[in-house]
Structure formats: C-alpha cells, structure tokens
Amino acid sequence: MKAGAVFFLADWGGGHINFCIEAFEDGSVITCNFTDCTRGSDQTCVILPGEHPEIKKKSVVNYAKAHHCEAGLPFEALLRLIESHKAPLSNQLLAKIRKGALDSPRTADIIKQALKA
C-alpha cells in the first residue's frame, strides 16, 4: 500500500472512506478516515466536495481514529477487510492531511512521532 491510497472499510456505522497517510519501509502504514463534518468534529482538516471524488459533502479527517497498522499479520488482516479501492489522494490533498495530522489535538502522540520520523 502506498501513501495516498484510498479504500472503503465497512464498520458499525455503515462504513467510511479510509486512506493511507504514510507507508513505511518496514511495511507498516498509518491509516485514517474521512467522516461527516458535524458540530463536534475536529475542524483541523476540512475536506470539501471536489477535493476528492469520494467526498460528496463537507467532511473532516477523523484524526482520533488514525491507526499505525504493523507489518505482517495486522497489515494482511487490514487488506482482507478492504471492500473496494478508490482513486488515490492527490499530492496536494495528502500534504494537507499530513499537516493536519501534526496540527490536530486529536492525533495521538505516537502517530505524530511516527510521521515526524
């Protein structure tokens, strides 16, 4: 999986568009997802329709759900859960999302440290 890859994962709420923020040499990845923009949403990185083909309404990056998926069995499990692949993030959108990950108060420190490395 490459940084910028976009994919759909089903979940209890029906599912979310997920993406890879970073892919590391060891085979691990950091993933996150878009979610609806609501009153209590993290507004660090707002995504508007047109910034990605899958975004149909004002959305945000859900940095609280960012996950560092280890290589090996955890990554293989993630691949099995992907229901469909979508158009990748543009370089500009990926840069905006990465900056937001470092700026957001809801991004876990361990994720921020991995992105800075």
Jmol script that loads the backbone (N, CA, C; Angstrom):
load data "model"
ATOM      1  N   MET A   1       0.860  -1.173   0.000  1.00  0.00           N
ATOM      2  CA  MET A   1       0.000   0.000   0.000  1.00  0.00           C
ATOM      3  C   MET A   1       0.903   1.233   0.000  1.00  0.00           C
ATOM      4  N   LYS A   2       0.529   2.212  -0.787  1.00  0.00           N
ATOM      5  CA  LYS A   2       1.301   3.446  -0.881  1.00  0.00           C
ATOM      6  C   LYS A   2       0.593   4.574  -0.133  1.00  0.00           C
ATOM      7  N   ALA A   3       1.372   5.549   0.317  1.00  0.00           N
ATOM      8  CA  ALA A   3       0.776   6.750   0.903  1.00  0.00           C
ATOM      9  C   ALA A   3      -0.133   7.377  -0.144  1.00  0.00           C
ATOM     10  N   GLY A   4      -1.326   7.751   0.288  1.00  0.00           N
ATOM     11  CA  GLY A   4      -2.307   8.325  -0.623  1.00  0.00           C
ATOM     12  C   GLY A   4      -3.336   7.329  -1.121  1.00  0.00           C
ATOM     13  N   ALA A   5      -3.124   6.040  -0.858  1.00  0.00           N
ATOM     14  CA  ALA A   5      -4.109   5.024  -1.256  1.00  0.00           C
ATOM     15  C   ALA A   5      -5.420   5.283  -0.520  1.00  0.00           C
ATOM     16  N   VAL A   6      -6.544   5.087  -1.201  1.00  0.00           N
ATOM     17  CA  VAL A   6      -7.869   5.322  -0.631  1.00  0.00           C
ATOM     18  C   VAL A   6      -8.686   4.052  -0.796  1.00  0.00           C
ATOM     19  N   PHE A   7      -9.425   3.689   0.269  1.00  0.00           N
ATOM     20  CA  PHE A   7     -10.192   2.444   0.240  1.00  0.00           C
ATOM     21  C   PHE A   7     -11.393   2.543   1.161  1.00  0.00           C
ATOM     22  N   PHE A   8     -12.380   1.686   0.915  1.00  0.00           N
ATOM     23  CA  PHE A   8     -13.596   1.670   1.727  1.00  0.00           C
ATOM     24  C   PHE A   8     -13.542   0.504   2.697  1.00  0.00           C
ATOM     25  N   LEU A   9     -13.795   0.808   3.976  1.00  0.00           N
ATOM     26  CA  LEU A   9     -13.908  -0.212   5.021  1.00  0.00           C
ATOM     27  C   LEU A   9     -15.296  -0.108   5.644  1.00  0.00           C
ATOM     28  N   ALA A  10     -16.006  -1.218   5.707  1.00  0.00           N
ATOM     29  CA  ALA A  10     -17.302  -1.233   6.385  1.00  0.00           C
ATOM     30  C   ALA A  10     -17.069  -1.204   7.888  1.00  0.00           C
ATOM     31  N   ASP A  11     -18.004  -0.591   8.606  1.00  0.00           N
ATOM     32  CA  ASP A  11     -17.954  -0.594  10.066  1.00  0.00           C
ATOM     33  C   ASP A  11     -19.373  -0.544  10.599  1.00  0.00           C
ATOM     34  N   TRP A  12     -19.513  -0.438  11.904  1.00  0.00           N
ATOM     35  CA  TRP A  12     -20.840  -0.476  12.530  1.00  0.00           C
ATOM     36  C   TRP A  12     -21.740   0.649  12.038  1.00  0.00           C
ATOM     37  N   GLY A  13     -21.165   1.744  11.563  1.00  0.00           N
ATOM     38  CA  GLY A  13     -21.957   2.876  11.082  1.00  0.00           C
ATOM     39  C   GLY A  13     -22.236   2.810   9.592  1.00  0.00           C
ATOM     40  N   GLY A  14     -21.858   1.725   8.947  1.00  0.00           N
ATOM     41  CA  GLY A  14     -22.060   1.571   7.516  1.00  0.00           C
ATOM     42  C   GLY A  14     -20.759   1.583   6.747  1.00  0.00           C
ATOM     43  N   GLY A  15     -19.813   2.358   7.209  1.00  0.00           N
ATOM     44  CA  GLY A  15     -18.513   2.367   6.570  1.00  0.00           C
ATOM     45  C   GLY A  15     -17.983   3.767   6.353  1.00  0.00           C
ATOM     46  N   HIS A  16     -16.691   3.843   6.105  1.00  0.00           N
ATOM     47  CA  HIS A  16     -16.021   5.115   5.876  1.00  0.00           C
ATOM     48  C   HIS A  16     -14.981   4.958   4.776  1.00  0.00           C
ATOM     49  N   ILE A  17     -14.718   6.069   4.120  1.00  0.00           N
ATOM     50  CA  ILE A  17     -13.608   6.128   3.182  1.00  0.00           C
ATOM     51  C   ILE A  17     -12.343   6.313   4.015  1.00  0.00           C
ATOM     52  N   ASN A  18     -11.419   5.399   3.877  1.00  0.00           N
ATOM     53  CA  ASN A  18     -10.152   5.409   4.603  1.00  0.00           C
ATOM     54  C   ASN A  18      -9.019   5.710   3.633  1.00  0.00           C
ATOM     55  N   PHE A  19      -7.888   6.074   4.169  1.00  0.00           N
ATOM     56  CA  PHE A  19      -6.738   6.373   3.320  1.00  0.00           C
ATOM     57  C   PHE A  19      -5.456   6.115   4.095  1.00  0.00           C
ATOM     58  N   CYS A  20      -4.390   5.958   3.347  1.00  0.00           N
ATOM     59  CA  CYS A  20      -3.059   5.746   3.918  1.00  0.00           C
ATOM     60  C   CYS A  20      -2.336   7.088   3.961  1.00  0.00           C
ATOM     61  N   ILE A  21      -2.007   7.538   5.170  1.00  0.00           N
ATOM     62  CA  ILE A  21      -1.265   8.793   5.335  1.00  0.00           C
ATOM     63  C   ILE A  21       0.219   8.561   5.068  1.00  0.00           C
ATOM     64  N   GLU A  22       0.722   7.409   5.515  1.00  0.00           N
ATOM     65  CA  GLU A  22       2.148   7.117   5.359  1.00  0.00           C
ATOM     66  C   GLU A  22       2.351   5.617   5.265  1.00  0.00           C
ATOM     67  N   ALA A  23       3.268   5.225   4.387  1.00  0.00           N
ATOM     68  CA  ALA A  23       3.696   3.826   4.266  1.00  0.00           C
ATOM     69  C   ALA A  23       5.193   3.801   4.577  1.00  0.00           C
ATOM     70  N   PHE A  24       5.580   2.940   5.499  1.00  0.00           N
ATOM     71  CA  PHE A  24       6.960   2.890   5.963  1.00  0.00           C
ATOM     72  C   PHE A  24       7.721   1.737   5.321  1.00  0.00           C
ATOM     73  N   GLU A  25       9.040   1.849   5.323  1.00  0.00           N
ATOM     74  CA  GLU A  25       9.904   0.824   4.720  1.00  0.00           C
ATOM     75  C   GLU A  25       9.701  -0.550   5.344  1.00  0.00           C
ATOM     76  N   ASP A  26       9.310  -0.605   6.622  1.00  0.00           N
ATOM     77  CA  ASP A  26       9.127  -1.894   7.289  1.00  0.00           C
ATOM     78  C   ASP A  26       7.811  -2.572   6.907  1.00  0.00           C
ATOM     79  N   GLY A  27       7.008  -1.921   6.059  1.00  0.00           N
ATOM     80  CA  GLY A  27       5.737  -2.498   5.628  1.00  0.00           C
ATOM     81  C   GLY A  27       4.538  -2.046   6.446  1.00  0.00           C
ATOM     82  N   SER A  28       4.759  -1.274   7.501  1.00  0.00           N
ATOM     83  CA  SER A  28       3.646  -0.755   8.293  1.00  0.00           C
ATOM     84  C   SER A  28       3.079   0.491   7.614  1.00  0.00           C
ATOM     85  N   VAL A  29       1.849   0.834   7.978  1.00  0.00           N
ATOM     86  CA  VAL A  29       1.181   2.005   7.400  1.00  0.00           C
ATOM     87  C   VAL A  29       0.423   2.756   8.490  1.00  0.00           C
ATOM     88  N   ILE A  30       0.213   4.038   8.257  1.00  0.00           N
ATOM     89  CA  ILE A  30      -0.701   4.821   9.087  1.00  0.00           C
ATOM     90  C   ILE A  30      -1.924   5.107   8.242  1.00  0.00           C
ATOM     91  N   THR A  31      -3.090   4.720   8.771  1.00  0.00           N
ATOM     92  CA  THR A  31      -4.344   4.950   8.073  1.00  0.00           C
ATOM     93  C   THR A  31      -5.250   5.853   8.907  1.00  0.00           C
ATOM     94  N   CYS A  32      -6.217   6.426   8.237  1.00  0.00           N
ATOM     95  CA  CYS A  32      -7.195   7.284   8.896  1.00  0.00           C
ATOM     96  C   CYS A  32      -8.440   7.289   8.017  1.00  0.00           C
ATOM     97  N   ASN A  33      -9.458   8.058   8.394  1.00  0.00           N
ATOM     98  CA  ASN A  33     -10.671   8.090   7.578  1.00  0.00           C
ATOM     99  C   ASN A  33     -11.299   9.476   7.545  1.00  0.00           C
ATOM    100  N   PHE A  34     -12.117   9.670   6.523  1.00  0.00           N
ATOM    101  CA  PHE A  34     -12.962  10.855   6.424  1.00  0.00           C
ATOM    102  C   PHE A  34     -14.251  10.567   7.171  1.00  0.00           C
ATOM    103  N   THR A  35     -14.867  11.607   7.715  1.00  0.00           N
ATOM    104  CA  THR A  35     -16.166  11.472   8.351  1.00  0.00           C
ATOM    105  C   THR A  35     -16.952  12.764   8.132  1.00  0.00           C
ATOM    106  N   ASP A  36     -18.248  12.699   8.375  1.00  0.00           N
ATOM    107  CA  ASP A  36     -19.096  13.880   8.205  1.00  0.00           C
ATOM    108  C   ASP A  36     -18.637  15.008   9.115  1.00  0.00           C
ATOM    109  N   CYS A  37     -18.757  16.207   8.629  1.00  0.00           N
ATOM    110  CA  CYS A  37     -18.435  17.398   9.428  1.00  0.00           C
ATOM    111  C   CYS A  37     -19.664  17.760  10.258  1.00  0.00           C
ATOM    112  N   THR A  38     -19.540  17.640  11.571  1.00  0.00           N
ATOM    113  CA  THR A  38     -20.632  17.977  12.484  1.00  0.00           C
ATOM    114  C   THR A  38     -20.119  18.990  13.504  1.00  0.00           C
ATOM    115  N   ARG A  39     -20.985  19.451  14.352  1.00  0.00           N
ATOM    116  CA  ARG A  39     -20.637  20.479  15.338  1.00  0.00           C
ATOM    117  C   ARG A  39     -19.424  20.086  16.191  1.00  0.00           C
ATOM    118  N   GLY A  40     -19.320  18.840  16.600  1.00  0.00           N
ATOM    119  CA  GLY A  40     -18.233  18.416  17.476  1.00  0.00           C
ATOM    120  C   GLY A  40     -17.015  17.865  16.754  1.00  0.00           C
ATOM    121  N   SER A  41     -17.015  17.947  15.442  1.00  0.00           N
ATOM    122  CA  SER A  41     -15.905  17.395  14.660  1.00  0.00           C
ATOM    123  C   SER A  41     -14.616  18.181  14.865  1.00  0.00           C
ATOM    124  N   ASP A  42     -13.511  17.483  14.713  1.00  0.00           N
ATOM    125  CA  ASP A  42     -12.195  18.112  14.660  1.00  0.00           C
ATOM    126  C   ASP A  42     -12.138  18.893  13.342  1.00  0.00           C
ATOM    127  N   GLN A  43     -12.012  20.199  13.420  1.00  0.00           N
ATOM    128  CA  GLN A  43     -12.021  21.057  12.232  1.00  0.00           C
ATOM    129  C   GLN A  43     -10.617  21.331  11.686  1.00  0.00           C
ATOM    130  N   THR A  44      -9.628  20.597  12.144  1.00  0.00           N
ATOM    131  CA  THR A  44      -8.251  20.826  11.710  1.00  0.00           C
ATOM    132  C   THR A  44      -8.099  20.677  10.204  1.00  0.00           C
ATOM    133  N   CYS A  45      -8.755  19.684   9.630  1.00  0.00           N
ATOM    134  CA  CYS A  45      -8.618  19.417   8.189  1.00  0.00           C
ATOM    135  C   CYS A  45      -9.997  19.174   7.593  1.00  0.00           C
ATOM    136  N   VAL A  46     -10.597  20.224   7.081  1.00  0.00           N
ATOM    137  CA  VAL A  46     -11.911  20.149   6.445  1.00  0.00           C
ATOM    138  C   VAL A  46     -11.698  19.831   4.971  1.00  0.00           C
ATOM    139  N   ILE A  47     -12.455  18.874   4.463  1.00  0.00           N
ATOM    140  CA  ILE A  47     -12.381  18.455   3.066  1.00  0.00           C
ATOM    141  C   ILE A  47     -13.709  18.798   2.401  1.00  0.00           C
ATOM    142  N   LEU A  48     -13.640  19.534   1.320  1.00  0.00           N
ATOM    143  CA  LEU A  48     -14.847  19.961   0.621  1.00  0.00           C
ATOM    144  C   LEU A  48     -15.086  19.117  -0.627  1.00  0.00           C
ATOM    145  N   PRO A  49     -16.339  19.014  -1.064  1.00  0.00           N
ATOM    146  CA  PRO A  49     -16.618  18.298  -2.313  1.00  0.00           C
ATOM    147  C   PRO A  49     -15.727  18.849  -3.435  1.00  0.00           C
ATOM    148  N   GLY A  50     -15.180  17.942  -4.201  1.00  0.00           N
ATOM    149  CA  GLY A  50     -14.278  18.330  -5.279  1.00  0.00           C
ATOM    150  C   GLY A  50     -12.812  18.121  -4.943  1.00  0.00           C
ATOM    151  N   GLU A  51     -12.488  18.046  -3.657  1.00  0.00           N
ATOM    152  CA  GLU A  51     -11.088  17.802  -3.288  1.00  0.00           C
ATOM    153  C   GLU A  51     -10.707  16.333  -3.496  1.00  0.00           C
ATOM    154  N   HIS A  52     -11.705  15.459  -3.474  1.00  0.00           N
ATOM    155  CA  HIS A  52     -11.522  14.038  -3.798  1.00  0.00           C
ATOM    156  C   HIS A  52     -12.845  13.534  -4.350  1.00  0.00           C
ATOM    157  N   PRO A  53     -12.818  12.656  -5.353  1.00  0.00           N
ATOM    158  CA  PRO A  53     -14.064  12.185  -5.973  1.00  0.00           C
ATOM    159  C   PRO A  53     -15.051  11.523  -5.015  1.00  0.00           C
ATOM    160  N   GLU A  54     -14.587  10.962  -3.914  1.00  0.00           N
ATOM    161  CA  GLU A  54     -15.481  10.279  -2.971  1.00  0.00           C
ATOM    162  C   GLU A  54     -16.138  11.233  -1.971  1.00  0.00           C
ATOM    163  N   ILE A  55     -15.674  12.462  -1.908  1.00  0.00           N
ATOM    164  CA  ILE A  55     -16.226  13.432  -0.954  1.00  0.00           C
ATOM    165  C   ILE A  55     -17.401  14.149  -1.613  1.00  0.00           C
ATOM    166  N   LYS A  56     -18.598  13.871  -1.120  1.00  0.00           N
ATOM    167  CA  LYS A  56     -19.828  14.417  -1.703  1.00  0.00           C
ATOM    168  C   LYS A  56     -20.418  15.554  -0.870  1.00  0.00           C
ATOM    169  N   LYS A  57     -19.936  15.688   0.379  1.00  0.00           N
ATOM    170  CA  LYS A  57     -20.400  16.770   1.257  1.00  0.00           C
ATOM    171  C   LYS A  57     -19.234  17.165   2.159  1.00  0.00           C
ATOM    172  N   LYS A  58     -19.380  18.307   2.815  1.00  0.00           N
ATOM    173  CA  LYS A  58     -18.324  18.783   3.701  1.00  0.00           C
ATOM    174  C   LYS A  58     -17.962  17.691   4.704  1.00  0.00           C
ATOM    175  N   SER A  59     -16.688  17.364   4.760  1.00  0.00           N
ATOM    176  CA  SER A  59     -16.196  16.273   5.604  1.00  0.00           C
ATOM    177  C   SER A  59     -14.944  16.727   6.346  1.00  0.00           C
ATOM    178  N   VAL A  60     -14.526  15.912   7.288  1.00  0.00           N
ATOM    179  CA  VAL A  60     -13.294  16.177   8.029  1.00  0.00           C
ATOM    180  C   VAL A  60     -12.479  14.895   8.117  1.00  0.00           C
ATOM    181  N   VAL A  61     -11.208  15.060   8.429  1.00  0.00           N
ATOM    182  CA  VAL A  61     -10.354  13.913   8.704  1.00  0.00           C
ATOM    183  C   VAL A  61     -10.512  13.577  10.182  1.00  0.00           C
ATOM    184  N   ASN A  62     -10.787  12.326  10.464  1.00  0.00           N
ATOM    185  CA  ASN A  62     -11.038  11.861  11.829  1.00  0.00           C
ATOM    186  C   ASN A  62      -9.718  11.400  12.459  1.00  0.00           C
ATOM    187  N   TYR A  63      -8.887  12.375  12.798  1.00  0.00           N
ATOM    188  CA  TYR A  63      -7.547  12.070  13.312  1.00  0.00           C
ATOM    189  C   TYR A  63      -7.565  11.233  14.581  1.00  0.00           C
ATOM    190  N   ALA A  64      -8.614  11.293  15.351  1.00  0.00           N
ATOM    191  CA  ALA A  64      -8.704  10.473  16.561  1.00  0.00           C
ATOM    192  C   ALA A  64      -8.705   8.982  16.218  1.00  0.00           C
ATOM    193  N   LYS A  65      -9.065   8.649  14.990  1.00  0.00           N
ATOM    194  CA  LYS A  65      -9.108   7.251  14.555  1.00  0.00           C
ATOM    195  C   LYS A  65      -7.872   6.845  13.749  1.00  0.00           C
ATOM    196  N   ALA A  66      -6.872   7.720  13.661  1.00  0.00           N
ATOM    197  CA  ALA A  66      -5.643   7.353  12.952  1.00  0.00           C
ATOM    198  C   ALA A  66      -5.033   6.130  13.622  1.00  0.00           C
ATOM    199  N   HIS A  67      -4.515   5.222  12.795  1.00  0.00           N
ATOM    200  CA  HIS A  67      -4.017   3.945  13.309  1.00  0.00           C
ATOM    201  C   HIS A  67      -2.717   3.582  12.623  1.00  0.00           C
ATOM    202  N   HIS A  68      -1.730   3.181  13.400  1.00  0.00           N
ATOM    203  CA  HIS A  68      -0.471   2.667  12.849  1.00  0.00           C
ATOM    204  C   HIS A  68      -0.601   1.152  12.782  1.00  0.00           C
ATOM    205  N   CYS A  69      -0.807   0.654  11.593  1.00  0.00           N
ATOM    206  CA  CYS A  69      -1.001  -0.786  11.368  1.00  0.00           C
ATOM    207  C   CYS A  69       0.359  -1.428  11.114  1.00  0.00           C
ATOM    208  N   GLU A  70       0.725  -2.356  11.965  1.00  0.00           N
ATOM    209  CA  GLU A  70       2.019  -3.023  11.852  1.00  0.00           C
ATOM    210  C   GLU A  70       2.072  -3.920  10.627  1.00  0.00           C
ATOM    211  N   ALA A  71       3.285  -4.137  10.140  1.00  0.00           N
ATOM    212  CA  ALA A  71       3.502  -5.051   9.015  1.00  0.00           C
ATOM    213  C   ALA A  71       3.183  -6.477   9.447  1.00  0.00           C
ATOM    214  N   GLY A  72       3.039  -7.351   8.496  1.00  0.00           N
ATOM    215  CA  GLY A  72       2.787  -8.762   8.787  1.00  0.00           C
ATOM    216  C   GLY A  72       1.310  -9.053   8.931  1.00  0.00           C
ATOM    217  N   LEU A  73       0.954  -9.844   9.931  1.00  0.00           N
ATOM    218  CA  LEU A  73      -0.429 -10.274  10.103  1.00  0.00           C
ATOM    219  C   LEU A  73      -1.424  -9.118  10.262  1.00  0.00           C
ATOM    220  N   PRO A  74      -1.109  -8.067  11.051  1.00  0.00           N
ATOM    221  CA  PRO A  74      -2.077  -6.960  11.144  1.00  0.00           C
ATOM    222  C   PRO A  74      -2.349  -6.301   9.785  1.00  0.00           C
ATOM    223  N   PHE A  75      -1.296  -6.081   9.002  1.00  0.00           N
ATOM    224  CA  PHE A  75      -1.470  -5.465   7.691  1.00  0.00           C
ATOM    225  C   PHE A  75      -2.240  -6.394   6.750  1.00  0.00           C
ATOM    226  N   GLU A  76      -1.933  -7.674   6.803  1.00  0.00           N
ATOM    227  CA  GLU A  76      -2.664  -8.650   5.969  1.00  0.00           C
ATOM    228  C   GLU A  76      -4.145  -8.674   6.330  1.00  0.00           C
ATOM    229  N   ALA A  77      -4.465  -8.554   7.618  1.00  0.00           N
ATOM    230  CA  ALA A  77      -5.864  -8.505   8.053  1.00  0.00           C
ATOM    231  C   ALA A  77      -6.548  -7.248   7.504  1.00  0.00           C
ATOM    232  N   LEU A  78      -5.852  -6.118   7.557  1.00  0.00           N
ATOM    233  CA  LEU A  78      -6.405  -4.884   7.001  1.00  0.00           C
ATOM    234  C   LEU A  78      -6.727  -5.066   5.521  1.00  0.00           C
ATOM    235  N   LEU A  79      -5.815  -5.648   4.782  1.00  0.00           N
ATOM    236  CA  LEU A  79      -6.039  -5.850   3.346  1.00  0.00           C
ATOM    237  C   LEU A  79      -7.273  -6.703   3.082  1.00  0.00           C
ATOM    238  N   ARG A  80      -7.518  -7.706   3.921  1.00  0.00           N
ATOM    239  CA  ARG A  80      -8.693  -8.571   3.743  1.00  0.00           C
ATOM    240  C   ARG A  80     -10.001  -7.829   4.027  1.00  0.00           C
ATOM    241  N   LEU A  81      -9.952  -6.788   4.859  1.00  0.00           N
ATOM    242  CA  LEU A  81     -11.157  -6.041   5.224  1.00  0.00           C
ATOM    243  C   LEU A  81     -11.543  -4.972   4.201  1.00  0.00           C
ATOM    244  N   ILE A  82     -10.637  -4.637   3.313  1.00  0.00           N
ATOM    245  CA  ILE A  82     -10.919  -3.599   2.312  1.00  0.00           C
ATOM    246  C   ILE A  82     -11.984  -4.111   1.351  1.00  0.00           C
ATOM    247  N   GLU A  83     -13.093  -3.364   1.264  1.00  0.00           N
ATOM    248  CA  GLU A  83     -14.185  -3.758   0.375  1.00  0.00           C
ATOM    249  C   GLU A  83     -13.977  -3.256  -1.039  1.00  0.00           C
ATOM    250  N   SER A  84     -13.386  -2.088  -1.189  1.00  0.00           N
ATOM    251  CA  SER A  84     -13.117  -1.565  -2.534  1.00  0.00           C
ATOM    252  C   SER A  84     -12.036  -0.489  -2.462  1.00  0.00           C
ATOM    253  N   HIS A  85     -11.319  -0.355  -3.566  1.00  0.00           N
ATOM    254  CA  HIS A  85     -10.280   0.666  -3.682  1.00  0.00           C
ATOM    255  C   HIS A  85     -10.859   1.849  -4.450  1.00  0.00           C
ATOM    256  N   LYS A  86     -10.425   3.043  -4.094  1.00  0.00           N
ATOM    257  CA  LYS A  86     -10.913   4.279  -4.691  1.00  0.00           C
ATOM    258  C   LYS A  86      -9.748   5.039  -5.312  1.00  0.00           C
ATOM    259  N   ALA A  87     -10.052   6.135  -5.986  1.00  0.00           N
ATOM    260  CA  ALA A  87      -8.998   6.982  -6.562  1.00  0.00           C
ATOM    261  C   ALA A  87      -8.075   7.460  -5.454  1.00  0.00           C
ATOM    262  N   PRO A  88      -6.769   7.484  -5.688  1.00  0.00           N
ATOM    263  CA  PRO A  88      -5.840   7.931  -4.645  1.00  0.00           C
ATOM    264  C   PRO A  88      -5.982   9.423  -4.351  1.00  0.00           C
ATOM    265  N   LEU A  89      -5.452   9.828  -3.205  1.00  0.00           N
ATOM    266  CA  LEU A  89      -5.400  11.235  -2.840  1.00  0.00           C
ATOM    267  C   LEU A  89      -4.435  11.951  -3.781  1.00  0.00           C
ATOM    268  N   SER A  90      -4.743  13.175  -4.130  1.00  0.00           N
ATOM    269  CA  SER A  90      -3.779  13.987  -4.876  1.00  0.00           C
ATOM    270  C   SER A  90      -2.616  14.302  -3.942  1.00  0.00           C
ATOM    271  N   ASN A  91      -1.484  14.652  -4.519  1.00  0.00           N
ATOM    272  CA  ASN A  91      -0.327  15.030  -3.697  1.00  0.00           C
ATOM    273  C   ASN A  91      -0.669  16.216  -2.803  1.00  0.00           C
ATOM    274  N   GLN A  92      -1.443  17.162  -3.334  1.00  0.00           N
ATOM    275  CA  GLN A  92      -1.831  18.349  -2.572  1.00  0.00           C
ATOM    276  C   GLN A  92      -2.712  17.971  -1.382  1.00  0.00           C
ATOM    277  N   LEU A  93      -3.693  17.094  -1.605  1.00  0.00           N
ATOM    278  CA  LEU A  93      -4.589  16.685  -0.517  1.00  0.00           C
ATOM    279  C   LEU A  93      -3.833  15.854   0.510  1.00  0.00           C
ATOM    280  N   LEU A  94      -2.947  14.974   0.070  1.00  0.00           N
ATOM    281  CA  LEU A  94      -2.151  14.181   1.007  1.00  0.00           C
ATOM    282  C   LEU A  94      -1.304  15.099   1.890  1.00  0.00           C
ATOM    283  N   ALA A  95      -0.697  16.123   1.307  1.00  0.00           N
ATOM    284  CA  ALA A  95       0.112  17.070   2.086  1.00  0.00           C
ATOM    285  C   ALA A  95      -0.757  17.812   3.103  1.00  0.00           C
ATOM    286  N   LYS A  96      -1.955  18.211   2.700  1.00  0.00           N
ATOM    287  CA  LYS A  96      -2.881  18.899   3.608  1.00  0.00           C
ATOM    288  C   LYS A  96      -3.258  17.985   4.779  1.00  0.00           C
ATOM    289  N   ILE A  97      -3.517  16.707   4.497  1.00  0.00           N
ATOM    290  CA  ILE A  97      -3.901  15.747   5.532  1.00  0.00           C
ATOM    291  C   ILE A  97      -2.732  15.468   6.478  1.00  0.00           C
ATOM    292  N   ARG A  98      -1.530  15.327   5.937  1.00  0.00           N
ATOM    293  CA  ARG A  98      -0.355  15.093   6.782  1.00  0.00           C
ATOM    294  C   ARG A  98      -0.103  16.280   7.713  1.00  0.00           C
ATOM    295  N   LYS A  99      -0.204  17.492   7.190  1.00  0.00           N
ATOM    296  CA  LYS A  99      -0.027  18.678   8.020  1.00  0.00           C
ATOM    297  C   LYS A  99      -1.075  18.695   9.123  1.00  0.00           C
ATOM    298  N   GLY A 100      -2.314  18.385   8.773  1.00  0.00           N
ATOM    299  CA  GLY A 100      -3.387  18.337   9.763  1.00  0.00           C
ATOM    300  C   GLY A 100      -3.127  17.312  10.848  1.00  0.00           C
ATOM    301  N   ALA A 101      -2.539  16.180  10.467  1.00  0.00           N
ATOM    302  CA  ALA A 101      -2.242  15.141  11.460  1.00  0.00           C
ATOM    303  C   ALA A 101      -1.288  15.661  12.522  1.00  0.00           C
ATOM    304  N   LEU A 102      -0.334  16.466  12.115  1.00  0.00           N
ATOM    305  CA  LEU A 102       0.623  17.029  13.067  1.00  0.00           C
ATOM    306  C   LEU A 102       0.013  18.169  13.875  1.00  0.00           C
ATOM    307  N   ASP A 103      -0.937  18.873  13.288  1.00  0.00           N
ATOM    308  CA  ASP A 103      -1.551  20.033  13.951  1.00  0.00           C
ATOM    309  C   ASP A 103      -2.733  19.679  14.850  1.00  0.00           C
ATOM    310  N   SER A 104      -3.404  18.589  14.574  1.00  0.00           N
ATOM    311  CA  SER A 104      -4.639  18.264  15.288  1.00  0.00           C
ATOM    312  C   SER A 104      -4.385  17.860  16.741  1.00  0.00           C
ATOM    313  N   PRO A 105      -5.162  18.399  17.671  1.00  0.00           N
ATOM    314  CA  PRO A 105      -5.046  17.974  19.069  1.00  0.00           C
ATOM    315  C   PRO A 105      -5.597  16.565  19.283  1.00  0.00           C
ATOM    316  N   ARG A 106      -6.296  16.026  18.294  1.00  0.00           N
ATOM    317  CA  ARG A 106      -6.894  14.696  18.434  1.00  0.00           C
ATOM    318  C   ARG A 106      -6.025  13.579  17.854  1.00  0.00           C
ATOM    319  N   THR A 107      -4.925  13.934  17.228  1.00  0.00           N
ATOM    320  CA  THR A 107      -3.999  12.912  16.730  1.00  0.00           C
ATOM    321  C   THR A 107      -3.168  12.405  17.893  1.00  0.00           C
ATOM    322  N   ALA A 108      -3.117  11.098  18.059  1.00  0.00           N
ATOM    323  CA  ALA A 108      -2.317  10.502  19.140  1.00  0.00           C
ATOM    324  C   ALA A 108      -0.842  10.866  18.966  1.00  0.00           C
ATOM    325  N   ASP A 109      -0.166  11.073  20.082  1.00  0.00           N
ATOM    326  CA  ASP A 109       1.253  11.433  20.044  1.00  0.00           C
ATOM    327  C   ASP A 109       2.087  10.391  19.318  1.00  0.00           C
ATOM    328  N   ILE A 110       1.752   9.123  19.463  1.00  0.00           N
ATOM    329  CA  ILE A 110       2.524   8.065  18.804  1.00  0.00           C
ATOM    330  C   ILE A 110       2.418   8.172  17.280  1.00  0.00           C
ATOM    331  N   ILE A 111       1.265   8.622  16.790  1.00  0.00           N
ATOM    332  CA  ILE A 111       1.083   8.827  15.347  1.00  0.00           C
ATOM    333  C   ILE A 111       1.919  10.035  14.904  1.00  0.00           C
ATOM    334  N   LYS A 112       1.857  11.114  15.672  1.00  0.00           N
ATOM    335  CA  LYS A 112       2.649  12.302  15.335  1.00  0.00           C
ATOM    336  C   LYS A 112       4.144  11.984  15.298  1.00  0.00           C
ATOM    337  N   GLN A 113       4.611  11.218  16.292  1.00  0.00           N
ATOM    338  CA  GLN A 113       6.036  10.853  16.328  1.00  0.00           C
ATOM    339  C   GLN A 113       6.424  10.038  15.109  1.00  0.00           C
ATOM    340  N   ALA A 114       5.579   9.096  14.711  1.00  0.00           N
ATOM    341  CA  ALA A 114       5.890   8.270  13.540  1.00  0.00           C
ATOM    342  C   ALA A 114       5.929   9.104  12.262  1.00  0.00           C
ATOM    343  N   LEU A 115       5.031  10.078  12.153  1.00  0.00           N
ATOM    344  CA  LEU A 115       5.002  10.926  10.960  1.00  0.00           C
ATOM    345  C   LEU A 115       6.212  11.882  10.896  1.00  0.00           C
ATOM    346  N   LYS A 116       6.725  12.255  12.056  1.00  0.00           N
ATOM    347  CA  LYS A 116       7.881  13.150  12.098  1.00  0.00           C
ATOM    348  C   LYS A 116       9.190  12.421  11.834  1.00  0.00           C
ATOM    349  N   ALA A 117       9.198  11.113  12.028  1.00  0.00           N
ATOM    350  CA  ALA A 117      10.445  10.328  11.891  1.00  0.00           C
ATOM    351  C   ALA A 117      10.930  10.266  10.461  1.00  0.00           C
TER     352      ALA A 117
END
end "model"
wireframe off; spacefill off
backbone 0.3
color backbone group
